[in-house]
């Protein structure tokens, strides 16, 4: 379960905050009741920041190039 930590709590229990971010996902840090920062695992960070490939580029580079995707109209819908 994700936990919300005040900045002061996070400072005094930093190792625990990091461990929970690794094991359970992002941990939210608050200041004066307002969410201000997030601690997350490096794997989660990498996933969020990895290069996104546009769908058109994905299909253009797809190994399925040349595949006939025309609709077979020989079967009537029921």
Residue, then its C-alpha position, 0 to 999 in steps of 0.5 A: x500500500x502506498x504511503x504518504x510521508x511528511x518531508x520530516x518523516x521521510x528524512x528520518x526514515x529515508x531507507x524505509x521510504x526507499x525500500x517501500x518505493x522499490x517493493x510497493x511503488x511510488x511513495x508520496x511526500x507532503x509539505x504542510x499537507x500538500x503533495x509535493x514530491x514522489x520517491x520511486x524505484x529506478x525501474x519505475x523511473x526508467x519505465x516513465x522516462x523511456x523513449x516512446x515510439x509513435x504508433x506509425x513508426x512502430x507499424x512502419x518498422x514492424x516485421x509484419x510489413x507486407x502482410x495482407x490486411x485487407x478484409x475478407x468479405x466472403x463471409x456474411x455477418x450474421 
